[in-house]
Amino acid sequence: MKKILYFFIILLSIATQAQSFMINPYGRDNAVLLNGKWNAIIDLYGRGENKKFYQNRKPESKTDFVEYAFDSGLRLNVPGDFNSQIPELKYYEGNVWYQRYFTVEKNEEGRQFIYFGAVNYKAAVWLNGIEVGRHEGGFTPFQFEVTDIVKNGENDLVVLVNNDRQVDGIPAMNFDWWNYGGITRDAFYIETPNTYISDYKIQLKKDCKDVISGYVQLDGTTTPNEIEILIPELNIYKKIAANEKGIATFEIKAKPQLWLPETPKMYDVKIINNENVIQDKLGFRTIETKGSNILLNGKPIFLKGINFHEEIPQYLGRACSDADAAMILSEVKALGCNFARTAHYPQNERLLRMAEEMGIMIWEEIPIWQGIEFTNPIILKKAETMLQEMIYRDKNRSNIIIWSIANETKPTAARDSILTKLVSFTRSLDDTRLVGAAFDNCYFNEEASTFRLQDKVTNVIDVVGINKYIGWYSPFPIEPENIKWEVAEGKPVIISEFGSEALYGQHGEADVASSWSEEYQENNYKMNIRMFKNIPNLIGISPWILFDFRSPNRYHPRNQNGWNRKGLISDKGQRKKAWYVMKQFYKEK
């Protein structure tokens, strides 16, 4: 239990630096969605704060006038990105103001919160003209308590969203996906008792299959409290005592059916503190490494994976609903995958929960991508905040097996120092999962006919991901079956990205890269698969990528036109020839 208490010390130290939020708004009775049509103003020159848009003023006399109005103007869907909703905003980066009214019957004996699943990239929030808080980071939740501000009856909520890329941001100025701005995930108004359940962790004890352990955290108490944990199917009806700081730790002997991709068993769980009740569905499993193997529930497993973005290419926008998640994940399952890398940022909680119930293991990553300004001291603080928010939100999801700290970063003294600190920080928050990162600095040694990777960070992580586009950005140096690999010997290696581009329906020579043909992509996949047989510590493959996706960095006017065409499936949902190559490989594997 000492590790659990240490976890709380870490969380309390972070609380003064980062936004905190209650986990699992979906399992709370008094969580009201604020989704739907919101009024909006496009603030091209960033003048809205100076003109006090957040006051949402109306003319009050014959001589009074106001030079802005939310009513009777632009309306945007929440959740959703603003870039895909009207053509004029396709490439827009900057300020957009959102506004809506909502009516409540305020419980004067309780507390009230405004909660956002994610806003990209910065958010400032006002309620009834009063600023309640700000948040930076485009892919994790945040909340603000509004107990003293919310009114019985109609309330006026205003949110300033800014998706400008910034040099000291995470990600930074250049990244290979569309910079969708907006209130991109669910928004909630949540009422709680004065003392409420803010956080909990209920998972198998590390390295143990018959003990469920964890903690429950109450907010708003200075006296001991009783908490109940109910898992009826396991005959668990456990009462635990929270101390004056609201922390209750526990260990419960149990023999749950373990979560597996083939049989993703989930249990209904209820946590009760007086009138505050939270419900969840949880799976239980162990994950560890042994030599170059990854062991799921003590047995070696091969990760048959795929990457995907949080995007629905058919309507050129952010995925944000259960229907969107089902579309993406059904294609993951159809390919024969048991694993997915949600590149390159924490994705929607709806999607992760659905993936858990479908038996899909997850590599989850913060958006430390190419071009991060590692010499800037603020980067470590921002990265730690994003890691903390990701792990805090998703620690109960049994399908998440890898926390990833970075993708495709170049070794420098500053970078090595920060990533090493992030590895330690991740383990301090959660030591029950594996820590990984993806590297693109693996190079071919001609004399030895061998690919090698020299990177200090590989020494401190559990799983090494290799991104290598052989046959696309560089040709195969020799025949694939003759290529040797000496990478992270003794540790599990995942080919976390590989592939090439093809325009669906375009045909050409299988050995001519510039044909952008399905035949070239198909042959490239076959050659890579032949080469993978020579990686002795290979425990998984995750091609790049499931769907073609939008990227401003793709300039070829005919074959790309603003799209990265590496998808196994086109932007219209059509499966390319390479899809069938991977399908067959996974079927045989």
C-alpha positions in Angstrom: 0.0 0.0 0.0 3.0 2.3 0.3 3.1 2.7 -3.5 -0.6 3.9 -3.5 0.2 6.5 -0.8 3.2 7.6 -2.8 0.9 8.0 -5.8 -1.2 10.4 -3.8 1.8 12.4 -2.8 2.7 12.8 -6.5 -0.9 13.8 -7.3 -1.1 16.3 -4.6 2.2 17.9 -5.7 0.8 18.2 -9.2 -2.5 19.6 -8.2 -1.0 23.0 -7.7 0.4 22.9 -11.2 -2.3 21.3 -13.3 -6.0 21.4 -13.7 -7.7 18.6 -11.8 -10.9 16.9 -12.7 -13.2 14.2 -11.5 -12.9 10.9 -13.4 -15.7 9.1 -15.2 -18.4 11.8 -15.7 -20.3 9.1 -17.7 -20.9 7.1 -14.5 -22.4 9.9 -12.5 -26.2 10.5 -12.0 -26.1 14.3 -12.0 -23.9 14.8 -15.0 -25.8 16.7 -17.7 -24.5 16.9 -21.2 -24.1 20.4 -22.6 -23.7 19.1 -26.2 -25.6 20.5 -29.1 -25.7 23.7 -31.1 -23.7 26.5 -29.5 -23.6 30.1 -30.7 -20.2 31.2 -32.0 -18.1 34.2 -33.1 -15.0 34.0 -35.2 -12.4 36.3 -33.6 -9.9 36.7 -36.5 -7.7 39.3 -34.8 -8.0 38.1 -31.2 -10.0 41.2 -30.0 -12.7 39.4 -28.1 -11.3 39.6 -24.6 -10.5 43.3 -25.0 -14.1 43.9 -26.2 -15.4 41.6 -23.4 -17.3 39.1 -25.4 -17.5 37.0 -22.3 -20.0 39.5 -20.8 -22.5 38.7 -23.7 -23.9 42.2 -23.3 -27.2 43.3 -24.8 -28.3 46.9 -25.6 -30.2 48.2 -22.5 -31.3 51.6 -23.7 -32.1 53.6 -26.8 -28.6 55.0 -27.0 -26.8 51.8 -26.1 -25.3 49.5 -28.7 -22.9 46.5 -28.7 -20.6 45.6 -31.6 -20.9 41.9 -31.3 -23.7 39.4 -30.7 -23.8 35.6 -30.2 -27.6 35.4 -30.9 -28.8 34.9 -34.4 -25.3 34.3 -35.8 -23.0 31.4 -36.5 -23.9 28.1 -34.7 -21.4 25.2 -34.2 -21.9 21.7 -33.0 -20.4 20.6 -29.7 -18.7 18.2 -29.6 -17.0 18.9 -32.9 -14.2 20.8 -34.5 -14.9 24.2 -36.1 -12.7 23.5 -39.1 -15.0 21.0 -40.7 -18.3 22.7 -40.0 -18.1 25.6 -42.5 -15.9 25.9 -45.5 -14.4 29.2 -44.5 -12.9 27.7 -41.4 -11.2 24.7 -43.2 -7.6 26.1 -42.6 -8.5 28.5 -39.7 -6.2 28.7 -36.7 -7.0 31.2 -34.1 -9.8 32.4 -31.7 -13.4 31.1 -31.8 -15.8 32.1 -29.1 -18.6 29.6 -28.1 -21.7 30.5 -26.1 -24.8 28.8 -24.9 -27.5 29.1 -22.2 -28.4 26.3 -19.9 -31.0 26.1 -17.2 -30.6 24.4 -13.8 -32.5 23.9 -10.6 -29.5 24.5 -8.3 -29.0 22.3 -5.3 -28.0 24.8 -2.7 -26.7 22.0 -0.5 -24.3 20.7 -3.1 -21.5 21.7 -5.5 -21.5 22.5 -9.2 -18.9 22.0 -11.9 -18.4 22.7 -15.6 -16.4 19.8 -17.2 -14.9 19.5 -20.7 -13.7 16.2 -22.3 -11.2 18.2 -24.4 -10.8 21.6 -26.1 -8.0 22.1 -28.7 -5.7 23.7 -27.8 -6.3 26.4 -25.2 -9.5 27.2 -23.5 -10.8 30.1 -21.3 -14.2 29.7 -19.6 -16.6 32.3 -18.2 -19.9 31.6 -16.5 -22.4 34.5 -16.1 -19.6 36.9 -17.1 -17.1 35.7 -14.5 -13.9 33.9 -15.5 -13.8 30.4 -13.9 -10.5 29.1 -15.4 -8.2 28.3 -18.3 -6.6 25.1 -19.6 -3.8 24.3 -22.1 -3.7 20.9 -23.9 -5.9 19.7 -26.7 -6.6 16.1 -25.7 -7.4 15.7 -22.0 -10.3 16.7 -19.7 -10.5 19.7 -17.3 -13.1 21.1 -15.0 -13.9 24.2 -13.0 -16.0 24.5 -9.9 -18.8 27.1 -10.3 -20.7 26.6 -7.1 -20.6 30.3 -6.2 -21.3 31.5 -9.7 -24.0 29.2 -11.2 -27.6 30.6 -10.7 -30.9 28.9 -10.2 -32.6 29.3 -13.6 -30.8 30.4 -16.8 -27.0 30.6 -17.0 -24.7 32.0 -19.7 -21.7 29.9 -20.5 -18.9 31.4 -22.8 -15.8 29.6 -23.9 -12.8 31.1 -25.8 -11.1 28.4 -27.9 -7.7 28.9 -29.5 -5.9 26.3 -31.7 -2.9 28.4 -32.8 0.2 26.2 -33.0 2.9 27.5 -30.7 6.7 27.0 -30.4 6.4 26.0 -26.8 3.3 23.8 -27.3 2.9 20.1 -27.2 2.6 19.3 -30.1 4.6 22.3 -31.4 4.6 24.1 -34.8 4.8 21.1 -37.2 2.8 17.9 -37.0 1.5 15.5 -39.5 -2.2 15.7 -38.8 -4.9 18.3 -39.1 -5.1 20.9 -36.4 -8.7 20.6 -35.6 -9.8 23.4 -33.2 -12.9 23.6 -31.1 -14.8 22.0 -28.2 -14.0 18.6 -29.6 -15.4 16.3 -26.9 -18.3 16.2 -24.5 -19.2 19.1 -22.3 -21.0 18.6 -18.9 -22.7 20.4 -16.1 -22.2 18.3 -13.1 -23.8 18.5 -9.6 -22.3 16.7 -6.6 -22.8 16.5 -2.9 -20.4 18.7 -0.8 -18.3 15.6 -0.3 -18.0 13.6 -3.5 -16.0 10.8 -5.1 -13.5 12.5 -7.3 -11.1 9.7 -8.2 -10.6 5.9 -7.8 -8.4 3.1 -9.0 -9.7 -0.4 -9.0 -7.4 -2.9 -10.7 -5.5 -6.1 -10.0 -2.6 -5.6 -7.7 0.7 -5.6 -9.5 2.0 -9.1 -10.4 -1.1 -10.6 -8.7 -4.1 -12.3 -10.3 -6.2 -12.8 -7.1 -6.1 -9.5 -5.3 -8.0 -6.4 -6.4 -6.4 -3.3 -5.0 -6.6 0.5 -5.3 -8.0 3.5 -3.7 -10.9 5.9 -3.6 -10.4 9.7 -3.2 -13.1 12.0 -1.8 -13.1 15.7 -2.4 -14.5 18.2 0.2 -14.0 16.4 3.5 -11.9 16.9 6.6 -13.4 14.0 8.6 -13.4 10.2 8.1 -15.9 8.8 5.7 -17.3 5.3 4.9 -17.1 4.1 1.3 -18.6 1.0 -0.2 -17.2 -0.9 -3.2 -19.7 -3.3 -4.9 -18.8 -5.8 -7.6 -21.9 -8.1 -7.4 -20.7 -10.7 -9.9 -17.6 -11.3 -7.7 -19.7 -11.2 -4.5 -17.7 -8.2 -3.4 -19.4 -5.8 -1.0 -16.5 -4.1 0.7 -16.7 -1.2 3.2 -13.6 0.9 3.5 -12.8 4.0 5.6 -11.5 7.2 4.1 -9.2 9.3 6.3 -9.6 13.0 7.1 -7.9 13.7 3.7 -10.6 11.7 1.9 -8.2 8.8 0.9 -9.2 5.2 1.3 -7.0 2.3 0.2 -7.9 -1.3 -0.1 -7.0 -4.8 -1.1 -9.7 -7.5 -1.8 -9.1 -11.2 -2.3 -11.0 -12.2 -5.5 -10.6 -14.4 -8.6 -12.0 -12.5 -11.5 -12.2 -13.9 -15.0 -9.2 -12.1 -16.6 -9.7 -9.7 -19.5 -8.4 -11.1 -22.8 -8.8 -9.8 -26.4 -10.7 -13.0 -27.2 -12.9 -12.8 -24.1 -12.9 -9.2 -22.8 -14.7 -9.9 -19.6 -16.1 -6.7 -17.9 -17.6 -6.4 -14.4 -20.2 -3.9 -13.2 -18.7 -1.8 -10.3 -20.4 0.6 -8.0 -18.8 3.0 -5.6 -20.9 4.6 -2.9 -20.3 7.4 -0.4 -23.5 8.4 1.3 -25.8 9.7 -1.5 -22.9 10.0 -4.0 -22.9 6.9 -6.4 -20.6 6.2 -9.4 -21.0 3.3 -11.7 -18.3 1.8 -14.0 -17.5 -1.3 -16.0 -14.0 -2.7 -15.4 -11.9 -5.5 -16.6 -9.0 -7.1 -14.8 -5.7 -8.3 -16.2 -1.9 -8.3 -15.6 0.6 -7.0 -18.1 4.4 -7.3 -17.8 7.6 -8.0 -19.7 9.8 -11.0 -19.4 13.0 -10.8 -21.5 11.8 -9.8 -25.0 8.2 -11.0 -24.4 5.2 -9.1 -23.3 3.1 -11.3 -21.0 -0.7 -10.7 -20.8 -2.0 -12.6 -17.7 1.3 -14.4 -17.6 1.3 -15.6 -21.2 3.3 -14.3 -24.2 1.2 -12.4 -26.7 1.8 -11.0 -30.2 0.4 -7.6 -30.8 -1.5 -7.5 -34.1 -1.9 -3.8 -34.4 -2.9 -0.7 -36.3 -2.5 3.1 -35.9 -5.4 5.5 -36.3 -6.2 9.1 -35.8 -9.2 10.5 -34.0 -10.8 11.5 -37.4 -13.7 10.5 -39.6 -12.3 11.0 -43.1 -15.6 10.7 -44.8 -16.8 14.0 -43.3 -13.4 15.5 -42.8 -13.7 16.1 -39.0 -12.8 14.9 -35.5 -14.4 11.7 -34.4 -16.5 12.6 -31.4 -19.4 10.2 -30.9 -20.1 6.6 -30.0 -21.1 6.1 -33.7 -17.7 7.5 -34.8 -15.9 5.2 -32.3 -17.8 2.2 -33.5 -16.9 3.0 -37.2 -13.2 3.2 -36.4 -13.1 0.2 -34.1 -15.2 -2.1 -36.3 -12.5 -1.6 -39.0 -9.8 -2.4 -36.4 -11.5 -5.7 -35.6 -12.2 -6.5 -39.3 -8.5 -6.3 -40.0 -7.9 -8.9 -37.4 -6.2 -6.7 -34.8 -6.0 -7.2 -31.1 -4.1 -4.0 -30.5 -4.1 -0.4 -31.6 -1.9 2.6 -31.2 -4.0 5.8 -30.7 -1.4 8.0 -32.3 -0.3 10.6 -31.3 -2.4 11.8 -28.4 -4.9 10.6 -25.8 -8.1 9.9 -27.8 -11.8 10.2 -26.8 -12.8 8.4 -23.6 -15.8 7.0 -25.4 -13.5 5.3 -27.9 -11.2 3.8 -25.3 -14.1 2.4 -23.3 -15.6 0.9 -26.4 -12.3 -0.6 -27.4 -12.0 -2.2 -24.0 -15.4 -3.9 -24.4 -14.4 -5.1 -27.8 -11.1 -6.6 -26.6 -8.6 -4.2 -28.2 -5.4 -3.5 -26.3 -4.2 0.1 -26.5 -0.9 2.0 -26.7 -1.7 5.5 -25.5 0.6 8.5 -26.1 1.0 12.1 -25.3 1.7 14.4 -28.3 5.4 14.8 -27.9 6.2 14.7 -31.6 9.0 16.0 -33.9 10.1 19.6 -33.3 9.5 19.9 -29.5 11.6 22.6 -28.0 13.3 20.5 -25.4 15.7 23.2 -24.3 12.7 25.3 -23.0 12.3 24.5 -19.3 8.5 24.9 -19.6 8.3 21.8 -21.8 8.9 19.3 -19.0 6.1 20.9 -16.9 3.6 20.8 -19.8 4.5 17.2 -20.6 4.2 16.1 -17.0 0.8 17.8 -16.9 -0.4 16.0 -20.0 0.9 12.6 -18.8 -0.8 13.1 -15.5 -4.1 14.0 -17.1 -4.0 11.1 -19.5 -3.1 8.5 -16.8 -5.5 10.0 -14.3 -8.4 9.7 -16.7 -7.6 6.2 -18.1 -5.9 4.3 -15.3 -8.9 2.0 -14.8 -9.1 0.9 -18.5 -7.8 -2.6 -18.5 -7.1 -2.6 -22.3 -4.5 0.2 -22.0 -1.2 -1.7 -21.7 1.4 0.9 -22.7 1.8 4.5 -21.7 4.0 6.2 -24.4 6.0 9.3 -23.7 7.1 10.4 -27.2 7.2 9.7 -30.9 10.0 10.4 -33.4 12.2 12.7 -31.3 15.9 13.2 -32.1 18.5 12.5 -29.4 20.0 15.5 -27.7 21.1 16.0 -24.1 18.0 18.1 -23.3 15.7 15.6 -25.0 17.3 12.6 -23.3 17.0 14.3 -19.9 13.4 15.2 -20.3 12.3 11.9 -21.7 14.1 10.0 -18.9 12.4 12.2 -16.3 9.0 11.5 -18.0 9.6 7.7 -17.8 10.2 8.0 -14.1 7.3 10.3 -13.7 5.0 7.8 -15.5 6.1 4.9 -13.3 5.4 7.1 -10.2 1.9 7.6 -11.3 1.2 4.0 -12.5 3.6 1.1 -12.1 1.1 -1.5 -13.4 1.6 -0.8 -17.1 4.5 -0.7 -19.5 6.2 2.5 -20.5 7.2 2.9 -24.2 8.2 5.4 -26.9 8.5 5.3 -30.7 11.8 6.0 -32.4 12.6 6.8 -36.1 16.4 6.9 -35.7 17.2 3.3 -36.5 19.9 3.2 -39.2 21.3 0.5 -41.6 24.9 -0.6 -41.2 26.0 -1.7 -44.7 29.0 -3.7 -43.5 26.9 -5.8 -41.2 23.7 -5.7 -43.2 22.0 -4.8 -40.0 19.6 -2.1 -38.7 20.8 -0.7 -35.4 19.4 1.8 -32.9 21.5 3.8 -30.5 19.4 5.8 -28.1 19.9 6.3 -24.4 16.1 6.4 -23.8 15.7 2.8 -24.9 17.6 1.8 -21.8 14.9 3.2 -19.4 11.7 2.1 -21.1 10.0 -1.3 -21.2 8.9 -1.5 -24.8 10.7 0.0 -27.8 8.7 1.1 -30.8 10.4 1.5 -34.2 9.0 3.7 -37.0 10.7 2.7 -40.2 9.4 3.4 -43.7 11.7 1.2 -45.7 10.6 1.2 -49.3 9.0 4.6 -49.1 11.3 7.3 -47.7 14.3 5.2 -48.5 14.7 2.0 -50.6 15.3 -1.4 -49.3 19.1 -1.5 -49.0 19.3 -5.3 -49.7 16.7 -8.0 -50.1 14.3 -8.0 -47.2 15.0 -11.5 -46.0 18.8 -10.7 -45.8 18.4 -7.7 -43.5 19.4 -8.3 -39.9 18.1 -6.4 -36.9 20.0 -5.6 -33.6 17.6 -3.3 -31.8 17.0 -3.1 -28.1 18.3 -6.6 -27.6 16.6 -8.4 -24.7 13.6 -6.0 -24.7 10.3 -6.3 -26.6 10.2 -4.4 -29.9 7.1 -3.3 -31.8 7.3 -2.0 -35.3 5.1 0.9 -34.4 5.0 2.4 -37.9 5.7 1.3 -41.4 4.1 1.6 -44.8 3.8 3.6 -48.0 1.2 5.8 -49.7 -1.3 4.7 -52.4 -4.2 6.4 -53.9 -7.2 4.1 -53.9 -8.1 2.8 -57.4 -4.8 4.0 -58.9 -2.9 1.1 -60.5 0.7 0.9 -61.7 4.0 -0.9 -61.4 4.6 -2.7 -58.1 8.2 -1.6 -58.0 7.8 2.1 -58.9 7.2 4.2 -55.8 6.2 7.3 -57.8 3.2 5.4 -59.2 1.4 5.9 -55.9 -0.4 2.7 -56.8 -2.2 0.1 -54.8 0.2 -2.4 -56.3 3.3 -0.6 -55.0 1.8 -0.3 -51.5 0.7 -4.0 -51.5 4.2 -5.1 -52.6 5.8 -2.8 -50.0 3.8 -4.5 -47.2 4.8 -8.0 -48.5 8.5 -7.0 -48.5 8.3 -5.5 -45.0 6.6 -8.6 -43.6 9.4 -10.7 -45.1 11.9 -8.5 -43.3 10.1 -8.6 -39.9 10.9 -12.3 -39.7 14.5 -11.4 -39.0 13.7 -9.3 -35.8 14.3 -11.7 -33.0 12.7 -9.7 -30.3 9.6 -8.6 -32.3 6.4 -8.9 -30.3 4.1 -6.7 -32.4 3.4 -4.8 -35.6 1.3 -1.7 -36.0 1.2 -0.4 -39.6 0.7 3.3 -40.4 -2.3 3.8 -40.8 -5.9 2.5 -40.8 -7.5 5.4 -42.8 -6.1 8.0 -45.1 -6.1 11.2 -43.0 -5.9 14.9 -43.6 -2.5 16.7 -43.3 -1.5 20.2 -44.5 2.0 18.8 -45.0 1.1 16.7 -48.0 1.5 18.8 -51.1 1.3 16.5 -54.1 -1.6 18.0 -56.1 -2.8 14.8 -57.7 -2.0 12.0 -55.3 -2.2 13.7 -51.9 -3.9 17.1 -52.1 -3.8 17.6 -48.4 -4.1 13.9 -47.5 -1.6 11.4 -46.1 -2.4 8.4 -48.3 -0.7 5.7 -46.2 -4.1 4.4 -45.1 -5.0 0.8 -45.6 -8.5 2.2 -46.2 -9.2 5.3 -48.3 -10.8 8.5 -47.2 -14.1 7.1 -48.6 -13.9 3.8 -46.7 -12.6 1.6 -49.5 -10.0 -1.1 -48.6 -6.8 -1.0 -50.6 -4.9 -4.1 -51.7 -2.4 -3.8 -48.8 -5.4 -4.2 -46.3 -5.8 -7.8 -47.5 -2.1 -8.5 -47.1 -2.2 -7.5 -43.4 -5.5 -9.3 -42.9 -4.0 -12.5 -44.1 -0.8 -12.0 -42.1 -2.8 -11.5 -38.9 -5.0 -14.4 -39.6 -2.0 -16.7 -40.0 -0.2 -15.1 -37.0 
